[in-house]
């Protein structure tokens, strides 16, 4: 111990003569700095942990508020997206209503789940002025006619149903026929053999009880010439996309016709 003490004293005296810090002083200072840094880091971590524990209730409240706001924003975003997606349809129905001032705008609220018949249910009934045999259209053309009415609902038989028959006219040439439903499409029947039908010909309504003349029914996709038959027939693709029907216009022609009856 005496020798070690003497060596330390010699090192310190030598450093004092040269005016530079000794190796021992540098070592002791480094150890002290490292220890102080470790202590500061430990104290800082303890303080941070304490602050975090103290902030837990506040953070939980803030997180709950953020989640609630995210749900609200998501719902608002979905509503706005739906509004934007429905704008073209709403505009088209508004245009159709403008063309038919007496028309009754209705929404589709049901359909035959078993697909036995091609029918839809509307949210308007006799209390809104809907009557039996009223025609129903959308922006693309003829949808069908009303076959049942309650005060607040009505049932529409689509033109593609097998029981549907609509007076029809081929625009090119003005050839008359009857458009009968085939469940998926329609068949134009009783057309004169003289008619020069061809695929792409537009088919519209003739004047009748349920519809004005000139409303789009569909387009001929195939022409049939049964051998020996008095008439020719044609397959008609509907103008209306029935898979996306949501809003329609009811045409109260039947009621006006009854009012005109003597």
ABEGO torsion letter per residue (X at the ends): XAAAAAAAAAAAAAAAAAGBBBAAAAAAAAAAAAAAAAAAAAAAAAAAAAAAAAAAAAAAAAAAAAAAAAAAAAAAAAAAAAAAAAAAAAAAAAAAAAABAABBBBBBABBBAAGABBBBBBABBAAAGBBBGBBBBBAAEBAEBBABBBAABBBBBBAABAABBBBBBBABGGBBBBBBBAGABBBBBGBBAABBBBBGBBBBBBBBAABBBGBBAEBBABBBBBBGBABBBBBBBBABBAAABABBBBBBAAAAAAAABX
